[in-house]
Amino acid sequence: MPSGGPSLFLRSDANPILTAGDVPYPANSVFNPGAATVGDETILLVRVEDLRGISQLHVARSPDGISAWRFDPEPLLRSDVEHYPEEIWGCEDPRLTWLPEREEWAIAYTAYSRRGPLVSLAMTKDFRSVQRLGPVMPPEDKDAALFPRRFDGRWAMIHRPSPLRGGAHMWISFSPDLRHWGDHTLILEARDGAWWDAGKIGLGPPPLETTEGWLMMYHGVHATSDGPIYRMGLALLDLDDPRIVLHRTDEWVFGPIAPYEITGDVGRVVFPGGWVLDAPDDRLLLYYGAADTSVGVATARFSEVLARILASPATGLRRTSDAAGTD
């Protein structure tokens, strides 16, 4: 059984906190949630795969972020092929970012088109109604989230294109209006060889602003003869220029060890898409998909998470292209 890494994040005894049986219609699985705090509720925007195999994004609400989850009657985002043909095979894997300047939440999600997955954006104020902005990156691209504020007047988004050749790495792009994106810059590369994050990496929850920099969690995919293993590591980006990676963990900090993470539609997978910081209690709640089947939550002391990344190797790396890549 693969190791879960150091016990920085502790799983809830209530796990899995959401399963297909909790969905208010027949469903195969519920997984890969985005997370937010809205008023006195914790909101999870979860990916629900129905019995056709098509995914939609559905809101679940809890008073404490652990239990008593209630699903809204209808999905917030389901395929609207007539107006958004890129969603023909579903809406997947949301990340949620509060934009104080606009006083609304940005939802970055994967629209699954005939040409492959791509990044789409939508906006909401209350997770009861939503306005789509449509595709912002062409296929194949996914694992995207916005930063909550602008840099030199431009919005920034992390995403993960998948090239035809070489590894799949993490990039950052900038936009004046959330619709037109450019200055595409490689920020974090998948490593080579036997590393746990060799070959393919991608963003987990949206970047979290701290006094030391932007805290970022990312998944690494380790290929084995028995299939891939998804584990999580940490990185820290510069506060003023998020193209600069300050620190990156060598070891993974969270990996599949529980039975519901080992066995499922896609076994040996933990896939966080959201976290909620309870600053007064120094508590970070991490919400994740388990084996592409159910939803779990793990908690950590935020101060310990920050100490872990600050104790990790310093890079000070800023990449302006992939010309020096290792592929």
C-alpha positions in Angstrom: 0.0 0.0 0.0 1.4 3.4 -0.9 2.5 5.7 1.9 0.4 8.8 2.6 3.5 10.8 3.4 4.1 12.8 6.7 1.1 13.3 8.8 0.7 17.0 8.1 -3.0 16.6 7.1 -5.2 14.4 9.2 -8.3 12.7 7.7 -11.7 13.3 9.3 -13.3 10.3 11.1 -16.4 11.2 9.1 -14.8 10.4 5.8 -16.0 10.0 3.2 -18.2 13.0 3.9 -20.1 12.7 0.5 -20.9 9.7 -1.6 -23.1 9.0 -4.6 -25.9 8.0 -2.2 -26.1 11.6 -1.0 -26.9 13.0 -4.4 -30.6 13.8 -5.0 -30.8 11.7 -8.2 -29.2 8.5 -9.4 -25.4 9.1 -9.7 -22.3 7.0 -10.2 -19.9 9.1 -8.1 -19.3 12.5 -6.4 -15.8 13.9 -6.2 -13.2 16.7 -6.9 -14.9 19.5 -5.0 -14.2 23.2 -5.0 -14.7 24.8 -1.6 -15.9 28.2 -0.2 -17.3 29.8 2.9 -20.4 31.8 2.2 -22.0 33.4 5.2 -22.2 30.8 8.0 -22.1 27.8 5.5 -19.4 25.8 3.9 -20.1 25.4 0.2 -18.7 22.5 -1.8 -19.2 22.6 -5.6 -18.8 18.9 -6.4 -18.4 17.0 -9.6 -21.3 14.5 -9.9 -21.0 11.9 -12.6 -24.5 10.6 -13.5 -25.4 7.2 -14.9 -24.7 8.3 -18.4 -21.1 9.1 -17.5 -21.6 12.8 -17.9 -20.5 15.2 -15.1 -22.2 18.3 -13.8 -21.3 20.6 -10.9 -23.7 20.5 -7.9 -23.7 22.6 -4.7 -23.6 20.9 -1.3 -23.9 23.0 1.9 -22.9 22.3 5.5 -23.1 24.3 8.7 -19.7 23.0 10.0 -17.8 21.9 6.8 -17.9 18.3 8.0 -21.4 17.0 8.4 -25.1 17.6 7.7 -24.5 18.2 4.0 -27.5 19.3 2.0 -27.5 19.2 -1.8 -29.3 22.0 -3.7 -32.3 20.6 -5.8 -30.6 21.1 -9.1 -27.0 21.3 -10.4 -25.5 24.8 -10.6 -23.6 24.0 -13.8 -24.7 21.2 -16.2 -23.9 20.8 -19.9 -25.6 23.5 -22.0 -24.5 22.2 -25.4 -26.9 24.4 -27.3 -25.1 27.6 -26.1 -21.8 26.1 -24.9 -20.9 23.2 -27.2 -17.5 22.7 -25.5 -19.5 21.2 -22.6 -20.8 18.3 -24.6 -19.2 15.7 -22.4 -19.6 17.5 -19.1 -18.4 20.1 -16.6 -15.7 18.9 -14.3 -13.3 19.7 -11.4 -14.1 23.3 -10.3 -11.9 25.7 -8.3 -13.5 28.6 -6.5 -11.9 32.1 -6.0 -13.5 35.1 -4.3 -12.7 38.3 -6.2 -13.2 41.2 -3.7 -12.9 43.8 -6.5 -16.0 42.3 -8.3 -17.7 41.0 -5.1 -18.3 37.6 -6.7 -16.9 34.1 -7.0 -15.0 33.0 -10.0 -15.5 29.3 -10.9 -12.7 27.9 -13.1 -13.8 24.5 -14.4 -13.0 21.9 -17.1 -15.4 21.8 -20.0 -15.0 18.5 -21.8 -15.3 19.1 -25.5 -15.0 16.9 -28.6 -11.4 18.2 -29.0 -10.5 17.4 -25.4 -10.7 19.2 -22.0 -10.4 23.0 -21.8 -10.6 25.7 -19.2 -13.9 27.7 -18.8 -14.9 30.4 -16.4 -18.2 31.3 -14.7 -19.2 33.8 -12.1 -21.6 33.6 -9.1 -22.5 35.7 -6.1 -24.5 33.2 -4.2 -24.0 29.7 -5.7 -27.6 29.7 -6.7 -27.3 31.3 -10.1 -24.3 31.5 -12.4 -23.1 33.5 -15.4 -20.8 31.7 -17.8 -17.9 33.6 -19.4 -17.1 30.6 -21.6 -13.8 29.1 -22.7 -10.6 30.9 -21.9 -8.0 28.3 -22.8 -8.1 25.9 -25.8 -7.8 22.1 -25.4 -6.0 20.3 -24.0 -5.9 22.3 -20.7 -7.3 21.9 -17.2 -6.5 22.3 -13.5 -7.1 26.0 -13.5 -7.8 28.6 -10.8 -7.7 32.4 -10.5 -5.8 34.5 -8.0 -8.1 36.7 -5.9 -6.5 40.0 -6.9 -4.8 41.6 -9.9 -1.1 42.0 -10.5 -0.1 45.3 -12.2 -3.7 45.7 -13.3 -4.1 42.2 -14.7 -5.9 39.1 -13.4 -3.8 35.9 -13.2 -4.7 32.2 -13.6 -2.7 29.0 -13.1 -3.5 26.2 -15.5 -2.0 23.0 -16.9 -1.8 22.6 -20.7 -1.0 19.1 -21.9 1.4 19.2 -24.9 1.6 16.5 -27.5 5.3 16.0 -26.5 7.0 16.0 -23.2 5.6 16.3 -19.7 2.5 18.3 -18.4 3.6 21.3 -16.4 2.0 24.3 -14.7 1.7 27.7 -16.4 0.4 31.1 -15.4 -1.4 33.5 -17.8 -2.6 37.1 -17.4 -5.8 39.0 -18.5 -7.1 42.6 -18.3 -10.7 41.4 -18.4 -11.0 37.7 -17.5 -11.8 36.9 -21.2 -8.6 37.6 -23.1 -5.5 35.8 -21.8 -1.8 36.1 -22.7 1.8 36.3 -21.3 1.7 32.6 -20.9 4.6 31.6 -18.6 5.8 28.2 -17.3 6.1 28.4 -13.5 6.5 24.8 -12.3 7.7 21.7 -14.1 7.0 18.1 -13.5 10.2 16.4 -12.5 11.9 13.5 -14.3 12.7 9.9 -13.5 11.5 8.2 -10.3 10.1 11.3 -8.5 6.6 11.1 -7.1 5.7 14.2 -9.3 7.5 13.1 -12.5 5.8 13.5 -15.9 2.6 15.3 -15.0 1.6 17.8 -12.3 -1.4 20.1 -11.8 -2.9 22.7 -9.5 -4.9 21.5 -6.5 -6.9 24.2 -4.6 -6.7 27.9 -5.6 -3.5 29.8 -4.4 -3.9 31.0 -0.8 -2.4 34.3 0.1 -0.1 34.3 3.2 2.4 36.8 4.7 5.2 34.7 3.1 3.8 34.3 -0.4 1.1 32.4 -2.3 0.7 28.9 -0.9 0.0 26.4 -3.6 -0.8 22.8 -3.4 -0.3 20.7 -6.5 -0.8 17.0 -7.5 1.9 14.9 -9.0 1.2 11.7 -10.9 3.6 8.8 -10.5 3.3 6.2 -13.2 3.7 2.6 -12.1 3.2 -0.8 -13.8 0.0 -1.0 -11.9 -1.3 2.4 -12.9 -0.8 6.0 -11.7 -0.7 7.3 -8.1 -1.9 10.8 -7.4 -0.2 12.6 -4.5 0.0 16.2 -3.3 3.0 18.5 -2.7 3.4 22.2 -1.8 5.0 25.3 -3.4 5.2 28.9 -2.5 5.0 31.7 -5.0 6.2 35.3 -4.7 3.5 37.7 -3.4 4.1 40.4 -6.0 5.2 38.3 -8.9 3.6 34.8 -8.8 5.8 33.8 -11.7 8.6 33.3 -9.1 8.6 30.0 -7.3 10.2 30.5 -3.8 10.0 27.0 -2.3 8.9 23.6 -3.4 8.6 20.4 -1.3 10.7 17.5 -2.4 8.4 15.0 -0.7 4.7 14.6 -1.1 2.6 15.8 1.9 -0.7 13.9 1.2 -1.3 10.7 -0.6 -3.8 7.8 -0.8 -3.8 5.4 2.1 -7.4 5.0 3.2 -9.5 2.2 1.7 -11.8 4.8 0.0 -8.8 6.4 -1.6 -7.2 3.2 -2.7 -10.3 1.6 -4.3 -12.8 3.3 -6.6 -13.4 4.3 -10.2 -9.8 5.4 -10.4 -7.9 3.9 -7.5 -5.0 5.4 -5.5 -6.1 9.0 -6.0 -6.4 12.0 -3.7 -7.4 15.1 -5.7 -8.0 18.3 -3.7 -9.8 21.1 -5.4 -10.6 23.3 -2.5 -9.5 24.4 1.0 -10.9 26.7 3.6 -8.8 28.6 6.1 -10.1 29.1 9.7 -7.5 31.6 10.7 -8.6 32.2 14.3 -8.3 28.5 15.0 -5.1 28.0 12.9 -7.0 25.3 11.0 -6.9 24.5 7.3 -9.6 22.2 5.9 -8.6 20.4 2.7 -11.4 19.0 0.5 -10.6 16.3 -2.0 -11.9 13.7 -4.3 -11.0 10.1 -3.3 -10.5 7.5 -6.0 -12.8 9.5 -8.3 -15.7 8.1 -6.3 -16.3 10.1 -3.1 -15.3 13.2 -1.2 -13.1 13.4 1.9 -11.8 16.2 4.1 -8.5 16.4 6.0 -7.3 19.1 8.4 -4.0 20.6 9.3 -2.6 23.4 11.5 -2.1 26.2 9.0 1.1 27.4 10.8 2.5 23.9 10.4 1.7 23.8 6.7 3.4 27.2 6.2 6.4 26.1 8.3 6.7 22.9 6.1 6.9 24.9 2.8 9.3 27.5 4.3 11.6 24.7 5.4 11.6 23.2 1.9 14.2 23.8 -0.8 14.4 27.4 -2.0 14.3 27.9 -5.7 13.8 31.6 -6.4 13.0 30.4 -9.9 11.4 32.5 -12.6 10.9 30.9 -16.0 10.0 33.0 -19.0 9.6 30.1 -21.5 9.9 26.4 -21.7 13.0 26.6 -23.9 15.1 25.3 -21.1 12.8 22.4 -20.3 14.0 18.9 -19.5 11.7 17.1 -21.9 
